[in-house]
């Protein structure tokens, strides 16, 4: 499934890898979002990675969100 979120300045393409794991491509590059059932606490975080297997503590964004929508808004604004 592909979702494209577009605004005047930014485009975000979201591809579902599996439940709770998404690959996002935006103006700053490619990153992985994980949350919901894919994590222990259900919180959403992002990783500077192109694959799920490369998601590590050293490349996460060090911030968690309650929803995927909040994470995407943070990514668009930073």
PDB file with one MODEL, atoms N, CA, C and O in Angstrom:
MODEL        1
ATOM      1  N   UNK A   1       0.840  -1.159   0.000  1.00  0.00           N
ATOM      2  CA  UNK A   1       0.000   0.000   0.000  1.00  0.00           C
ATOM      3  C   UNK A   1       0.895   1.234   0.000  1.00  0.00           C
ATOM      4  O   UNK A   1       1.852   1.301   0.770  1.00  0.00           O
ATOM      5  N   UNK A   2       0.602   2.185  -0.832  1.00  0.00           N
ATOM      6  CA  UNK A   2       1.326   3.453  -0.895  1.00  0.00           C
ATOM      7  C   UNK A   2       0.373   4.578  -0.532  1.00  0.00           C
ATOM      8  O   UNK A   2      -0.772   4.603  -0.982  1.00  0.00           O
ATOM      9  N   UNK A   3       0.848   5.500   0.277  1.00  0.00           N
ATOM     10  CA  UNK A   3       0.096   6.698   0.614  1.00  0.00           C
ATOM     11  C   UNK A   3       0.994   7.871   0.293  1.00  0.00           C
ATOM     12  O   UNK A   3       2.157   7.881   0.695  1.00  0.00           O
ATOM     13  N   UNK A   4       0.495   8.841  -0.406  1.00  0.00           N
ATOM     14  CA  UNK A   4       1.286  10.021  -0.733  1.00  0.00           C
ATOM     15  C   UNK A   4       0.652  11.236  -0.084  1.00  0.00           C
ATOM     16  O   UNK A   4      -0.495  11.581  -0.368  1.00  0.00           O
ATOM     17  N   UNK A   5       1.404  11.876   0.784  1.00  0.00           N
ATOM     18  CA  UNK A   5       0.942  13.091   1.445  1.00  0.00           C
ATOM     19  C   UNK A   5       1.681  14.251   0.815  1.00  0.00           C
ATOM     20  O   UNK A   5       2.910  14.306   0.872  1.00  0.00           O
ATOM     21  N   UNK A   6       0.961  15.171   0.222  1.00  0.00           N
ATOM     22  CA  UNK A   6       1.614  16.260  -0.488  1.00  0.00           C
ATOM     23  C   UNK A   6       1.186  17.612   0.063  1.00  0.00           C
ATOM     24  O   UNK A   6       0.028  17.819   0.426  1.00  0.00           O
ATOM     25  N   UNK A   7       2.128  18.508   0.116  1.00  0.00           N
ATOM     26  CA  UNK A   7       1.850  19.899   0.442  1.00  0.00           C
ATOM     27  C   UNK A   7       2.605  20.741  -0.579  1.00  0.00           C
ATOM     28  O   UNK A   7       3.216  20.200  -1.500  1.00  0.00           O
ATOM     29  N   UNK A   8       2.569  22.036  -0.424  1.00  0.00           N
ATOM     30  CA  UNK A   8       3.249  22.904  -1.384  1.00  0.00           C
ATOM     31  C   UNK A   8       4.757  22.698  -1.390  1.00  0.00           C
ATOM     32  O   UNK A   8       5.396  22.862  -2.429  1.00  0.00           O
ATOM     33  N   UNK A   9       5.334  22.343  -0.251  1.00  0.00           N
ATOM     34  CA  UNK A   9       6.785  22.254  -0.167  1.00  0.00           C
ATOM     35  C   UNK A   9       7.313  20.842   0.038  1.00  0.00           C
ATOM     36  O   UNK A   9       8.482  20.589  -0.255  1.00  0.00           O
ATOM     37  N   UNK A  10       6.503  19.917   0.526  1.00  0.00           N
ATOM     38  CA  UNK A  10       7.028  18.600   0.870  1.00  0.00           C
ATOM     39  C   UNK A  10       6.113  17.490   0.375  1.00  0.00           C
ATOM     40  O   UNK A  10       4.890  17.629   0.366  1.00  0.00           O
ATOM     41  N   UNK A  11       6.728  16.390  -0.036  1.00  0.00           N
ATOM     42  CA  UNK A  11       6.011  15.181  -0.405  1.00  0.00           C
ATOM     43  C   UNK A  11       6.514  14.059   0.484  1.00  0.00           C
ATOM     44  O   UNK A  11       7.718  13.926   0.703  1.00  0.00           O
ATOM     45  N   UNK A  12       5.594  13.251   0.997  1.00  0.00           N
ATOM     46  CA  UNK A  12       5.940  12.126   1.841  1.00  0.00           C
ATOM     47  C   UNK A  12       5.258  10.888   1.261  1.00  0.00           C
ATOM     48  O   UNK A  12       4.032  10.837   1.167  1.00  0.00           O
ATOM     49  N   UNK A  13       6.052   9.894   0.876  1.00  0.00           N
ATOM     50  CA  UNK A  13       5.507   8.647   0.348  1.00  0.00           C
ATOM     51  C   UNK A  13       5.651   7.587   1.430  1.00  0.00           C
ATOM     52  O   UNK A  13       6.753   7.334   1.917  1.00  0.00           O
ATOM     53  N   UNK A  14       4.537   6.970   1.804  1.00  0.00           N
ATOM     54  CA  UNK A  14       4.500   5.999   2.887  1.00  0.00           C
ATOM     55  C   UNK A  14       4.162   4.627   2.314  1.00  0.00           C
ATOM     56  O   UNK A  14       3.156   4.462   1.623  1.00  0.00           O
ATOM     57  N   UNK A  15       5.019   3.638   2.610  1.00  0.00           N
ATOM     58  CA  UNK A  15       4.774   2.267   2.162  1.00  0.00           C
ATOM     59  C   UNK A  15       4.708   1.359   3.384  1.00  0.00           C
ATOM     60  O   UNK A  15       5.634   1.335   4.194  1.00  0.00           O
ATOM     61  N   UNK A  16       3.621   0.617   3.516  1.00  0.00           N
ATOM     62  CA  UNK A  16       3.472  -0.307   4.639  1.00  0.00           C
ATOM     63  C   UNK A  16       4.310  -1.553   4.378  1.00  0.00           C
ATOM     64  O   UNK A  16       4.142  -2.219   3.356  1.00  0.00           O
ATOM     65  N   UNK A  17       5.218  -1.867   5.309  1.00  0.00           N
ATOM     66  CA  UNK A  17       6.033  -3.076   5.217  1.00  0.00           C
ATOM     67  C   UNK A  17       5.278  -4.232   5.865  1.00  0.00           C
ATOM     68  O   UNK A  17       5.154  -5.312   5.288  1.00  0.00           O
ATOM     69  N   UNK A  18       4.780  -3.985   7.069  1.00  0.00           N
ATOM     70  CA  UNK A  18       3.919  -4.917   7.788  1.00  0.00           C
ATOM     71  C   UNK A  18       3.198  -4.111   8.856  1.00  0.00           C
ATOM     72  O   UNK A  18       3.434  -2.910   8.987  1.00  0.00           O
ATOM     73  N   UNK A  19       2.329  -4.749   9.616  1.00  0.00           N
ATOM     74  CA  UNK A  19       1.566  -4.005  10.610  1.00  0.00           C
ATOM     75  C   UNK A  19       2.506  -3.309  11.592  1.00  0.00           C
ATOM     76  O   UNK A  19       3.329  -3.951  12.243  1.00  0.00           O
ATOM     77  N   UNK A  20       2.371  -1.995  11.687  1.00  0.00           N
ATOM     78  CA  UNK A  20       3.178  -1.211  12.607  1.00  0.00           C
ATOM     79  C   UNK A  20       4.552  -0.815  12.098  1.00  0.00           C
ATOM     80  O   UNK A  20       5.318  -0.188  12.830  1.00  0.00           O
ATOM     81  N   UNK A  21       4.885  -1.164  10.864  1.00  0.00           N
ATOM     82  CA  UNK A  21       6.193  -0.817  10.301  1.00  0.00           C
ATOM     83  C   UNK A  21       5.988  -0.228   8.911  1.00  0.00           C
ATOM     84  O   UNK A  21       5.397  -0.857   8.033  1.00  0.00           O
ATOM     85  N   UNK A  22       6.491   1.001   8.729  1.00  0.00           N
ATOM     86  CA  UNK A  22       6.319   1.716   7.467  1.00  0.00           C
ATOM     87  C   UNK A  22       7.652   2.264   6.986  1.00  0.00           C
ATOM     88  O   UNK A  22       8.498   2.669   7.783  1.00  0.00           O
ATOM     89  N   UNK A  23       7.825   2.270   5.669  1.00  0.00           N
ATOM     90  CA  UNK A  23       8.995   2.891   5.045  1.00  0.00           C
ATOM     91  C   UNK A  23       8.526   4.208   4.451  1.00  0.00           C
ATOM     92  O   UNK A  23       7.585   4.238   3.657  1.00  0.00           O
ATOM     93  N   UNK A  24       9.181   5.297   4.833  1.00  0.00           N
ATOM     94  CA  UNK A  24       8.776   6.631   4.408  1.00  0.00           C
ATOM     95  C   UNK A  24       9.903   7.268   3.609  1.00  0.00           C
ATOM     96  O   UNK A  24      11.071   7.208   3.993  1.00  0.00           O
ATOM     97  N   UNK A  25       9.535   7.871   2.506  1.00  0.00           N
ATOM     98  CA  UNK A  25      10.487   8.620   1.695  1.00  0.00           C
ATOM     99  C   UNK A  25       9.972  10.048   1.616  1.00  0.00           C
ATOM    100  O   UNK A  25       8.843  10.290   1.189  1.00  0.00           O
ATOM    101  N   UNK A  26      10.815  10.997   2.034  1.00  0.00           N
ATOM    102  CA  UNK A  26      10.441  12.409   1.979  1.00  0.00           C
ATOM    103  C   UNK A  26      11.609  13.223   1.443  1.00  0.00           C
ATOM    104  O   UNK A  26      12.583  12.664   0.939  1.00  0.00           O
ATOM    105  N   UNK A  27      11.512  14.527   1.551  1.00  0.00           N
ATOM    106  CA  UNK A  27      12.543  15.408   0.996  1.00  0.00           C
ATOM    107  C   UNK A  27      13.897  15.256   1.686  1.00  0.00           C
ATOM    108  O   UNK A  27      14.918  15.663   1.131  1.00  0.00           O
ATOM    109  N   UNK A  28      13.921  14.676   2.885  1.00  0.00           N
ATOM    110  CA  UNK A  28      15.170  14.516   3.627  1.00  0.00           C
ATOM    111  C   UNK A  28      15.786  13.135   3.474  1.00  0.00           C
ATOM    112  O   UNK A  28      16.898  12.902   3.947  1.00  0.00           O
ATOM    113  N   UNK A  29      15.080  12.212   2.817  1.00  0.00           N
ATOM    114  CA  UNK A  29      15.615  10.869   2.625  1.00  0.00           C
ATOM    115  C   UNK A  29      14.596   9.797   2.946  1.00  0.00           C
ATOM    116  O   UNK A  29      13.388  10.037   2.943  1.00  0.00           O
ATOM    117  N   UNK A  30      15.108   8.608   3.223  1.00  0.00           N
ATOM    118  CA  UNK A  30      14.266   7.452   3.528  1.00  0.00           C
ATOM    119  C   UNK A  30      14.456   7.073   4.983  1.00  0.00           C
ATOM    120  O   UNK A  30      15.577   7.078   5.492  1.00  0.00           O
ATOM    121  N   UNK A  31      13.350   6.741   5.659  1.00  0.00           N
ATOM    122  CA  UNK A  31      13.413   6.334   7.048  1.00  0.00           C
ATOM    123  C   UNK A  31      12.308   5.328   7.350  1.00  0.00           C
ATOM    124  O   UNK A  31      11.353   5.191   6.585  1.00  0.00           O
ATOM    125  N   UNK A  32      12.449   4.636   8.461  1.00  0.00           N
ATOM    126  CA  UNK A  32      11.502   3.611   8.883  1.00  0.00           C
ATOM    127  C   UNK A  32      10.763   4.108  10.122  1.00  0.00           C
ATOM    128  O   UNK A  32      11.377   4.632  11.051  1.00  0.00           O
ATOM    129  N   UNK A  33       9.448   3.942  10.129  1.00  0.00           N
ATOM    130  CA  UNK A  33       8.624   4.253  11.298  1.00  0.00           C
ATOM    131  C   UNK A  33       8.117   2.942  11.882  1.00  0.00           C
ATOM    132  O   UNK A  33       7.630   2.075  11.156  1.00  0.00           O
ATOM    133  N   UNK A  34       8.234   2.805  13.202  1.00  0.00           N
ATOM    134  CA  UNK A  34       7.739   1.605  13.881  1.00  0.00           C
ATOM    135  C   UNK A  34       6.906   2.011  15.079  1.00  0.00           C
ATOM    136  O   UNK A  34       7.232   2.966  15.784  1.00  0.00           O
ATOM    137  N   UNK A  35       5.824   1.274  15.302  1.00  0.00           N
ATOM    138  CA  UNK A  35       4.979   1.547  16.450  1.00  0.00           C
ATOM    139  C   UNK A  35       3.795   0.611  16.494  1.00  0.00           C
ATOM    140  O   UNK A  35       3.727  -0.368  15.750  1.00  0.00           O
ATOM    141  N   UNK A  36       2.855   0.925  17.382  1.00  0.00           N
ATOM    142  CA  UNK A  36       1.671   0.081  17.510  1.00  0.00           C
ATOM    143  C   UNK A  36       2.041  -1.315  17.966  1.00  0.00           C
ATOM    144  O   UNK A  36       2.803  -1.478  18.919  1.00  0.00           O
ATOM    145  N   UNK A  37       1.507  -2.327  17.289  1.00  0.00           N
ATOM    146  CA  UNK A  37       1.754  -3.720  17.659  1.00  0.00           C
ATOM    147  C   UNK A  37       3.182  -4.171  17.386  1.00  0.00           C
ATOM    148  O   UNK A  37       3.585  -5.233  17.861  1.00  0.00           O
ATOM    149  N   UNK A  38       3.948  -3.407  16.643  1.00  0.00           N
ATOM    150  CA  UNK A  38       5.325  -3.778  16.307  1.00  0.00           C
ATOM    151  C   UNK A  38       6.318  -3.419  17.412  1.00  0.00           C
ATOM    152  O   UNK A  38       7.489  -3.789  17.329  1.00  0.00           O
ATOM    153  N   UNK A  39       5.870  -2.707  18.441  1.00  0.00           N
ATOM    154  CA  UNK A  39       6.762  -2.312  19.532  1.00  0.00           C
ATOM    155  C   UNK A  39       6.202  -2.777  20.868  1.00  0.00           C
ATOM    156  O   UNK A  39       5.009  -3.055  20.987  1.00  0.00           O
ATOM    157  N   UNK A  40       7.061  -2.860  21.860  1.00  0.00           N
ATOM    158  CA  UNK A  40       6.650  -3.332  23.188  1.00  0.00           C
ATOM    159  C   UNK A  40       5.686  -2.374  23.875  1.00  0.00           C
ATOM    160  O   UNK A  40       4.729  -2.810  24.515  1.00  0.00           O
ATOM    161  N   UNK A  41       5.931  -1.065  23.748  1.00  0.00           N
ATOM    162  CA  UNK A  41       5.110  -0.090  24.463  1.00  0.00           C
ATOM    163  C   UNK A  41       4.041   0.558  23.588  1.00  0.00           C
ATOM    164  O   UNK A  41       3.258   1.371  24.080  1.00  0.00           O
ATOM    165  N   UNK A  42       3.992   0.214  22.303  1.00  0.00           N
ATOM    166  CA  UNK A  42       2.984   0.765  21.405  1.00  0.00           C
ATOM    167  C   UNK A  42       3.285   2.160  20.896  1.00  0.00           C
ATOM    168  O   UNK A  42       2.533   2.698  20.083  1.00  0.00           O
ATOM    169  N   UNK A  43       4.376   2.755  21.361  1.00  0.00           N
ATOM    170  CA  UNK A  43       4.750   4.108  20.930  1.00  0.00           C
ATOM    171  C   UNK A  43       5.404   4.062  19.555  1.00  0.00           C
ATOM    172  O   UNK A  43       5.955   3.039  19.147  1.00  0.00           O
ATOM    173  N   UNK A  44       5.335   5.187  18.849  1.00  0.00           N
ATOM    174  CA  UNK A  44       5.897   5.304  17.501  1.00  0.00           C
ATOM    175  C   UNK A  44       7.230   6.036  17.541  1.00  0.00           C
ATOM    176  O   UNK A  44       7.358   7.071  18.194  1.00  0.00           O
ATOM    177  N   UNK A  45       8.220   5.496  16.840  1.00  0.00           N
ATOM    178  CA  UNK A  45       9.508   6.150  16.694  1.00  0.00           C
ATOM    179  C   UNK A  45      10.013   5.936  15.270  1.00  0.00           C
ATOM    180  O   UNK A  45       9.490   5.098  14.536  1.00  0.00           O
ATOM    181  N   UNK A  46      11.019   6.687  14.895  1.00  0.00           N
ATOM    182  CA  UNK A  46      11.561   6.609  13.538  1.00  0.00           C
ATOM    183  C   UNK A  46      13.040   6.262  13.595  1.00  0.00           C
ATOM    184  O   UNK A  46      13.726   6.521  14.584  1.00  0.00           O
ATOM    185  N   UNK A  47      13.507   5.673  12.511  1.00  0.00           N
ATOM    186  CA  UNK A  47      14.900   5.258  12.385  1.00  0.00           C
ATOM    187  C   UNK A  47      15.462   5.746  11.062  1.00  0.00           C
ATOM    188  O   UNK A  47      14.791   5.665  10.033  1.00  0.00           O
ATOM    189  N   UNK A  48      16.684   6.250  11.080  1.00  0.00           N
ATOM    190  CA  UNK A  48      17.387   6.611   9.845  1.00  0.00           C
ATOM    191  C   UNK A  48      17.911   5.320   9.238  1.00  0.00           C
ATOM    192  O   UNK A  48      19.060   4.934   9.451  1.00  0.00           O
ATOM    193  N   UNK A  49      17.054   4.670   8.485  1.00  0.00           N
ATOM    194  CA  UNK A  49      17.352   3.365   7.930  1.00  0.00           C
ATOM    195  C   UNK A  49      16.493   3.137   6.694  1.00  0.00           C
ATOM    196  O   UNK A  49      15.434   3.745   6.542  1.00  0.00           O
ATOM    197  N   UNK A  50      16.952   2.269   5.825  1.00  0.00           N
ATOM    198  CA  UNK A  50      16.171   1.920   4.625  1.00  0.00           C
ATOM    199  C   UNK A  50      15.482   0.572   4.766  1.00  0.00           C
ATOM    200  O   UNK A  50      14.578   0.256   3.994  1.00  0.00           O
ATOM    201  N   UNK A  51      15.904  -0.236   5.755  1.00  0.00           N
ATOM    202  CA  UNK A  51      15.295  -1.546   5.966  1.00  0.00           C
ATOM    203  C   UNK A  51      14.972  -1.753   7.437  1.00  0.00           C
ATOM    204  O   UNK A  51      15.585  -1.132   8.306  1.00  0.00           O
ATOM    205  N   UNK A  52      14.030  -2.606   7.711  1.00  0.00           N
ATOM    206  CA  UNK A  52      13.635  -2.923   9.080  1.00  0.00           C
ATOM    207  C   UNK A  52      14.805  -3.536   9.852  1.00  0.00           C
ATOM    208  O   UNK A  52      14.985  -3.262  11.038  1.00  0.00           O
ATOM    209  N   UNK A  53      15.584  -4.353   9.181  1.00  0.00           N
ATOM    210  CA  UNK A  53      16.696  -5.044   9.825  1.00  0.00           C
ATOM    211  C   UNK A  53      17.791  -4.088  10.308  1.00  0.00           C
ATOM    212  O   UNK A  53      18.542  -4.426  11.223  1.00  0.00           O
ATOM    213  N   UNK A  54      17.887  -2.927   9.718  1.00  0.00           N
ATOM    214  CA  UNK A  54      18.914  -1.953  10.101  1.00  0.00           C
ATOM    215  C   UNK A  54      18.470  -1.010  11.219  1.00  0.00           C
ATOM    216  O   UNK A  54      19.235  -0.127  11.609  1.00  0.00           O
ATOM    217  N   UNK A  55      17.263  -1.174  11.739  1.00  0.00           N
ATOM    218  CA  UNK A  55      16.761  -0.306  12.815  1.00  0.00           C
ATOM    219  C   UNK A  55      17.440  -0.681  14.129  1.00  0.00           C
ATOM    220  O   UNK A  55      17.254  -1.784  14.644  1.00  0.00           O
ATOM    221  N   UNK A  56      18.213   0.229  14.654  1.00  0.00           N
ATOM    222  CA  UNK A  56      18.974   0.004  15.885  1.00  0.00           C
ATOM    223  C   UNK A  56      18.806   1.204  16.815  1.00  0.00           C
ATOM    224  O   UNK A  56      18.303   2.251  16.408  1.00  0.00           O
ATOM    225  N   UNK A  57      19.224   1.042  18.041  1.00  0.00           N
ATOM    226  CA  UNK A  57      19.177   2.128  19.010  1.00  0.00           C
ATOM    227  C   UNK A  57      20.018   3.313  18.552  1.00  0.00           C
ATOM    228  O   UNK A  57      19.656   4.461  18.809  1.00  0.00           O
ATOM    229  N   UNK A  58      21.125   3.054  17.885  1.00  0.00           N
ATOM    230  CA  UNK A  58      22.026   4.145  17.493  1.00  0.00           C
ATOM    231  C   UNK A  58      21.502   4.991  16.340  1.00  0.00           C
ATOM    232  O   UNK A  58      21.997   6.097  16.121  1.00  0.00           O
ATOM    233  N   UNK A  59      20.506   4.496  15.593  1.00  0.00           N
ATOM    234  CA  UNK A  59      20.006   5.298  14.477  1.00  0.00           C
ATOM    235  C   UNK A  59      18.535   5.693  14.627  1.00  0.00           C
ATOM    236  O   UNK A  59      17.894   6.087  13.652  1.00  0.00           O
ATOM    237  N   UNK A  60      17.996   5.586  15.859  1.00  0.00           N
ATOM    238  CA  UNK A  60      16.621   6.060  16.023  1.00  0.00           C
ATOM    239  C   UNK A  60      16.610   7.550  16.336  1.00  0.00           C
ATOM    240  O   UNK A  60      17.642   8.129  16.672  1.00  0.00           O
ATOM    241  N   UNK A  61      15.445   8.162  16.225  1.00  0.00           N
ATOM    242  CA  UNK A  61      15.333   9.614  16.386  1.00  0.00           C
ATOM    243  C   UNK A  61      15.275  10.050  17.853  1.00  0.00           C
ATOM    244  O   UNK A  61      15.217  11.248  18.133  1.00  0.00           O
ATOM    245  N   UNK A  62      15.290   9.111  18.780  1.00  0.00           N
ATOM    246  CA  UNK A  62      15.321   9.384  20.222  1.00  0.00           C
ATOM    247  C   UNK A  62      14.119  10.182  20.712  1.00  0.00           C
ATOM    248  O   UNK A  62      14.225  10.954  21.666  1.00  0.00           O
ATOM    249  N   UNK A  63      12.988   9.995  20.064  1.00  0.00           N
ATOM    250  CA  UNK A  63      11.747  10.623  20.503  1.00  0.00           C
ATOM    251  C   UNK A  63      10.608   9.677  20.137  1.00  0.00           C
ATOM    252  O   UNK A  63      10.620   9.068  19.067  1.00  0.00           O
ATOM    253  N   UNK A  64       9.615   9.555  21.034  1.00  0.00           N
ATOM    254  CA  UNK A  64       8.487   8.661  20.799  1.00  0.00           C
ATOM    255  C   UNK A  64       7.194   9.451  20.741  1.00  0.00           C
ATOM    256  O   UNK A  64       7.059  10.504  21.366  1.00  0.00           O
ATOM    257  N   UNK A  65       6.244   8.924  19.979  1.00  0.00           N
ATOM    258  CA  UNK A  65       4.946   9.568  19.811  1.00  0.00           C
ATOM    259  C   UNK A  65       3.845   8.552  20.077  1.00  0.00           C
ATOM    260  O   UNK A  65       4.042   7.349  19.906  1.00  0.00           O
ATOM    261  N   UNK A  66       2.687   9.045  20.497  1.00  0.00           N
ATOM    262  CA  UNK A  66       1.552   8.168  20.767  1.00  0.00           C
ATOM    263  C   UNK A  66       0.925   7.631  19.487  1.00  0.00           C
ATOM    264  O   UNK A  66       0.379   6.527  19.485  1.00  0.00           O
ATOM    265  N   UNK A  67       0.996   8.397  18.395  1.00  0.00           N
ATOM    266  CA  UNK A  67       0.361   7.984  17.142  1.00  0.00           C
ATOM    267  C   UNK A  67       1.313   8.152  15.961  1.00  0.00           C
ATOM    268  O   UNK A  67       2.274   8.921  16.013  1.00  0.00           O
ATOM    269  N   UNK A  68       1.019   7.416  14.906  1.00  0.00           N
ATOM    270  CA  UNK A  68       1.781   7.533  13.661  1.00  0.00           C
ATOM    271  C   UNK A  68       1.581   8.920  13.060  1.00  0.00           C
ATOM    272  O   UNK A  68       2.506   9.489  12.482  1.00  0.00           O
ATOM    273  N   UNK A  69       0.393   9.452  13.194  1.00  0.00           N
ATOM    274  CA  UNK A  69       0.100  10.794  12.671  1.00  0.00           C
ATOM    275  C   UNK A  69       0.998  11.842  13.330  1.00  0.00           C
ATOM    276  O   UNK A  69       1.516  12.726  12.647  1.00  0.00           O
ATOM    277  N   UNK A  70       1.187  11.756  14.646  1.00  0.00           N
ATOM    278  CA  UNK A  70       2.059  12.698  15.355  1.00  0.00           C
ATOM    279  C   UNK A  70       3.499  12.588  14.856  1.00  0.00           C
ATOM    280  O   UNK A  70       4.179  13.601  14.689  1.00  0.00           O
ATOM    281  N   UNK A  71       3.960  11.370  14.621  1.00  0.00           N
ATOM    282  CA  UNK A  71       5.316  11.158  14.110  1.00  0.00           C
ATOM    283  C   UNK A  71       5.484  11.781  12.731  1.00  0.00           C
ATOM    284  O   UNK A  71       6.497  12.427  12.465  1.00  0.00           O
ATOM    285  N   UNK A  72       4.502  11.595  11.849  1.00  0.00           N
ATOM    286  CA  UNK A  72       4.585  12.176  10.503  1.00  0.00           C
ATOM    287  C   UNK A  72       4.572  13.698  10.559  1.00  0.00           C
ATOM    288  O   UNK A  72       5.290  14.342   9.794  1.00  0.00           O
ATOM    289  N   UNK A  73       3.776  14.285  11.441  1.00  0.00           N
ATOM    290  CA  UNK A  73       3.755  15.746  11.592  1.00  0.00           C
ATOM    291  C   UNK A  73       5.108  16.259  12.070  1.00  0.00           C
ATOM    292  O   UNK A  73       5.597  17.277  11.580  1.00  0.00           O
ATOM    293  N   UNK A  74       5.713  15.559  13.025  1.00  0.00           N
ATOM    294  CA  UNK A  74       7.039  15.935  13.511  1.00  0.00           C
ATOM    295  C   UNK A  74       8.055  15.888  12.368  1.00  0.00           C
ATOM    296  O   UNK A  74       8.877  16.793  12.226  1.00  0.00           O
ATOM    297  N   UNK A  75       7.997  14.835  11.559  1.00  0.00           N
ATOM    298  CA  UNK A  75       8.928  14.691  10.438  1.00  0.00           C
ATOM    299  C   UNK A  75       8.745  15.803   9.413  1.00  0.00           C
ATOM    300  O   UNK A  75       9.725  16.296   8.854  1.00  0.00           O
ATOM    301  N   UNK A  76       7.515  16.199   9.164  1.00  0.00           N
ATOM    302  CA  UNK A  76       7.263  17.262   8.186  1.00  0.00           C
ATOM    303  C   UNK A  76       7.772  18.613   8.670  1.00  0.00           C
ATOM    304  O   UNK A  76       8.186  19.445   7.863  1.00  0.00           O
ATOM    305  N   UNK A  77       7.744  18.837   9.977  1.00  0.00           N
ATOM    306  CA  UNK A  77       8.086  20.145  10.534  1.00  0.00           C
ATOM    307  C   UNK A  77       9.534  20.267  10.984  1.00  0.00           C
ATOM    308  O   UNK A  77       9.949  21.346  11.406  1.00  0.00           O
ATOM    309  N   UNK A  78      10.306  19.205  10.907  1.00  0.00           N
ATOM    310  CA  UNK A  78      11.704  19.252  11.361  1.00  0.00           C
ATOM    311  C   UNK A  78      12.658  18.794  10.300  1.00  0.00           C
ATOM    312  O   UNK A  78      13.868  18.775  10.525  1.00  0.00           O
TER     313      UNK A  78
ENDMDL
END
